[in-house]
Amino acid sequence: MLTLKHPELAPLVYGYPGGLLPIRHPESGKLLLVIKARKEYILAARLNSGFSFYLAPLMSTSGLTVALTAFFDDYEEPLVIQTGIFNDPDGKDILELLGYGELDIHFLDEHNREWMSYRATLRDGGSVIAERTPIGLLTYHNETVTGIYAALTQWFGHRTTADDDKAIKVVFKDELFPSDIFITDIRPEVHDYLGSGGHSRSTLEREDAGYFQERDIVLNLKSAFRGPQIALNPVRRDTGKELVDVMAGNSTHLVLIQAKDSPNTGSSLARTLDRKRRTSQNQIEKAVNQAKGAAKYVRGHDILELTVDDNDLDVEASGKSIVSLIIVQEMFLDEGSQFVARYREMQGLVDFFVMLDYSAFSQFCYEFPNDQDLLAALTTYSSDIVKNGIWIEPQAYVINHRKKRMGR
């Protein structure tokens, strides 16, 4: 595994939020590629024995520039990683490695678990690199990034068969270490939250989605909250039924989380777009109903009498702002009006309601790594949706919030 063989690379890899990261091999000097992505992307690449790079030609004020999309899934509902290529070391490294005939690729998820590594061949079907087209890379700036991503999304959505033919096909050739692995984690600092049991397990292919997603949510929360502020699967002492999947709190807020995920298997990834939509809608429906029940219980009690792993836990709720957070596997951008209706539906039951897909939730936790900042960002996001009656794409919200914080 990359970071075991070369621990000096761990700070760089572990500190990277996600996407495509080119790295110089410390011994050969040749570039390798780290792809940090969600489990669905990694499994799709493994099942398809590769993926494709689309090097999109885009016009700018300085002439032809490029941006990159890595394509991992079916044509109808693709899983993509978008990457702007700028006039900086990373941008130049990406262009260099795309010209290789052979490339070592290492896949990690958002929690730095390395699931697979391959030596792959790159077959260029006629990209601007193969055609030696002059390229003018742009200087990195937040406004430029926003424009590049918008143009790349439009280009990819309207690409032609000719564009598909010109993609750079990545074909896995040799495993650098076995990919069918099972990870057991017993680190005390990772499992200091209530209900952890002191250990956890993880696999890439997941039939029992809930167990893994709940613990991944806790790992994200631990960037903002201390372990003892988080409880996994708290149970009401009066009924013996689970209150929420995950609960987190501090002196001012109590966060109630309902989580819904789907199995990560070949058959689940192969579902039609219509089936994926219906699955997402059903997950939201069930989660909202559960969130209502949890909210009513919390509103009716100054002290929540709970148990976690058969240990009594009394949580003070009186005077705290109640945040209801729903996390589902995926949300579809064109269903925004339905999402806003859910926000309206939860008004009055809690102080703030937030609904995110898992990827957006991870991004919020990464961008706001302390409890007060994270809670402020989530509540402002929720307030803006309710006030304007328009659903806000959460990842775009995080980017805009970052620009405001930087004074741009």
N, C-alpha and C positions, 0 to 999 in steps of 0.2 A: 504494500500500500504506500502511496506517495508520502504521506506525512510520517509514517513509521520509518521508511527508508531514509527520508530526508527531513528530520524534525526541525531543521532551520527554516523550512518553508511554512511550518505550521502557523506562525503569526500572520503571515501574508494571506494564506488560504482561509484561515478561520475568521479573520477580520473582514473578509470580502462579503458584502451583503447578498450577492447573487448575480448570476449571469455568466458571461464568458470571460475567463481570466487567463491571458497568456503568461507563461512563466518560463524563464530561462532555466534549463536543466543545470544544476550546480556543477555537474561533471562534464557533460558533452558540450554545453553552451548552446545546444539546439533548443528551440521553443517546444514546450508541451502545452496542452490546453486543459485547464480545469473548468468543468461545467458544473455550476452550483445551481440546483433547480429542485422543484418539488418532485415527490415520488412518482407522480404520473408521467412526467417527462422522462425520467430515468428508465422506468419500466418500458415505456413506449420505444425508446431507443434500443433497449435490449431485445425486445420482442421482434423489432424490425431489423435487427442486426446493423443498425446505423441510422442515419438521418441525412438531411440536406442543408447546405448553406446557400441562402439566396443573397447574392451581393447586388443590392438594388441600386441602379444608377439614378441619381437625383440631381436636378439642376439647382444651382445656387448663383448668387451674385458673382462668385468667382469662377463659374463654369461648372463642369461635371464633378460632383462629389459622390460618395457612396455611403450606404448604411447596410447593416447585416441583419438577416433574420435566420435563426436556426429553426428548422421545421422538423417536428418529431412525430407527427400523428397523421390521421387521415385527412384527406383533402377537404371534406365537408366541414369539419370542426377541428382545425389544426391546433396543436400545442406549439407555441412559438416563443422564442426568446429574442427580443429586439435589442440590437446593439448599435449605438451611434459610433462611427469611426471618425476620430478627430486628429488634428495635427499635434499629436502628443506621443510619448513612447508606447502606450498601450495600443493606440490606433495603428501605428506603424508595425508593431509586433503582430497584430491580427492580420494585416495584409501580408506580412511575411509568411506566417504559418499557413495561410490559405493557398500559398504557392507551393507548399510542400507536396511531394508525392505520397509521403507517409507521415503519420502524426500519432503521438501517444496522447490519449484522452482519458481524464480521470473525472468520474462523476461523484459528486457529493450532494447531500440534501442540505436544507437550511440549518440543520443542527450539526453539520460537519461530519456526518456519518458517510464514509466512503463506501459506496455500494458496488462499484465496478470500475475497471480500468481496461482499456483496449489499445492495442496498436492497430491503427486503421489506415486504409488507403484512401486518398482523395482523388476523385475523378472529376475534373473540370469539364463541363459540357460546353463551355464557350462564354464564361463570365468576362467582365472587363479586364480581369487579370490575365486570362488566357489570350485575350485579344490585344493585350498591351495598350489599352486605351489610357491616355493621360488622365490623371485624377488630381483634383485640387481639394485637399482636405481642409476642413474648416477649423477655426480656433474654437476650443470648448468655451461655451457660455450657456447659462441656464436657458435663455431665450432660444438659443440655437438648438439646444437639446430638445426642447418642446417642439420646435418646428420640424426637426429631423424625424422625431418619432411619429408626428402626425403625418408627414409625407410618406414615411415607410409603411405605416398602417394602410394608407390609401393605396400605395403601390402594390402591396402584397395582396390586398383584397381584390384588386383588378388585374392581377398578373395573368398572362396568357400562357398557352401551351408552349410557346417559344421561350418564355421566361423559365418555365419548368425545365425545359431541355437544357437551358444554360446554367442551371444550378450546379453547385459543386456537391457531388454525391460522396458521403462519408460511409465507407463500408468497413465494418469491424472484421479484423483478420485474426489477431491472436489475443487471447486473454492475458493480461499482465498479472492478474491473480484471480482465483475462482470467484465468480459473481453470485453464486447461490450460497449466500452466507446468512447467518443468524447472529445478531449482536445482543449480548447481555451486558448491562451497565450496572455496576455496583458502587459507583463513586458516591461517597457520602455528601459531597457538596452539591451534587445534582439532585439528590433525593432527600433534601432537608424540608420538603413541603409536607403538609399533613395528608396522610393517606398514601404515601409513596410506597410503603412496604419495604423501603430500603434498597429496592432494585427495580429494574424495568428491562423489557426485551423489545427488540425491534427487528422487523424484516421488511424487505422491499415489496414483495407480494403479500397482500393483506386480505384475508377473508373476513376476519373479525376487525372491522374498521374502527369501531368505537374505542376499544382499548388503546390503540396506538394514537389516534387523533387526540384523545383527552390528554395523554401524557405529552404529546407534542405541543399542545396548547399551554400546558403548564410550563414547559421549557421556554416558550416565548414569553410568558408572563414573568418568568424569573429574571428577565432583563430589566424589569421595572419594579417588581415587588420582591421582598425578601421571602425566602422559603416558608417560614412560619405564618406568613400572611396569606398563604394559598392553601386551599383545601380541595382535595380530589374526592368526588362522589360523596358529599355530605348527606347524611340520612336524617330525616325527621324522627325524633324519639317518640312522638305521639302516634305516628302511623307506621313507622318502619320503612317508609318509602323514601326514595332518593329525592332530595330537594332540587338540586341542579347537578350538572356534570362537573363543573368547576366553580369554585367561589374564591374571590380575592377581595381583600379589604384593607383599609387603613383607618385612621382616626376620623376621616370625613366622608368616605365613600364605601359602599358595598357593591361589588360587581357580581352579578349572577349570570353564569354562562351556560347556555344550552348549545351543544355541539352535535352536528350531523355530518357524517362522512359516508362514502361508498367504498366497497371493496376495491383494492388496487390489484386487479387481475387482468389477464388478457381479455376475458369476456367482458368485463366492465368497461375497459378502454374501447372495445369494439362496438359499443352500443351506438345506435343511431342518434343524430342530433335531437330528434323529437323525443326519444327516450331520455336523453340527458336532461332536456328541459323539464320533462314531467318529473324526473327524479328530484331535480332542484326544487321545483314547486312543492312537491310532497314533503321534502325535508324542511322547507320554510314553514309550511302549514303545521307540521307536527311540533317544530321548535317553538313557534309562536304560541300554540296552545299550552305547551309545557311552561313557557315563560310567564304566561298569564297566571297559571296556578301558583308558581313560585312567588310571583309578585304579590298576589293576594295574601299568601301566608306571611311573607315578610312584613307587609304593611300592617298586618293584624297583631304583630308581636314586637314588643320592645326588646325582648331577649329571645334569640333563636336557640331553641334547645335541640341540638344535633348530636349525632355520633359520626365519627370518622374512624374506620378500622376498629370498630367496637370500643372506641374511647370517647367519652362524653366531651362535647365541645359546646360551650355557651358563647354565642356571638351577640354583642350589643348592636342592635339595628336602630334604636331610637336616635333621632336627630341626624342620621346619616343620609346622604344622597344615594338613592338606589339607581344603579345602572344595570339595565338588562341588555345583555350582549348575546346575539345569536351568531354562530359561526357555522357555515355550510361549506360543502366542497367547492361549489362554483355558483356564480350568478351571471346571468346573461344581460348584457348592456341594454338591449332593446326592451327589457321588462321593467324599466325604471318606474313607470307609473304604478305598477303593482307593488314595488318596494315602498314607495311613498305611502301607499294605502296602509301598509303594515306599520309604518311609523305613526300614522294617525291613530291606528287601532290601539296602540300601546299607550297613547297619551292619557295621563291621569292615573294609570296603574303604577308607573314608575316615574322617576324624575327625568331619566334619559333612556332612550332605546337606541341601540345600534345594531345593524345587521351587515355582516361582512362575509366574504368568502375567506377561506383559510389563508390564501396568498396575501390578501390585503391586510388581514389581521397581523400576519408576520411582519409586514412592512411597517405598520403602525408601531409595533413593539420594538423593531429595530431603530426606527427614526426617533422614538421618544423613550429613551432608556432610563426613566425613573417614574415612579408612580404618579406624582403630581402632573408632570408634563403629559404622560400618556392619558390620564383621566381628563385633563383639560382639552387635549386634542380630540378625544372621542366625543366629549360633550359638545364641543363647538361644532364638530362635524354633524352631530345629530341635530343640534339647534338650527343650523343653516338649512338642513333638509326640511325640517318642519316649518320653519319661517317662510321659506321660498316655495314650498310645495313641489320641489324638483329634486329628483335623486341625483346625488353627486357621485361620480365614479371615484372610489376611495383612493386608488393609487395616484390619480391625477391630483386629488386633494392634498395628499401627502407631499407631492412634488411642489405644488403651489405654496403650501405652508412653509416648506423649506426655503423657497425663494424669498418669502416675506421675512423669515427669520434672518436671512442673510442680507436683508435690505435691498433686494433687487426687484 
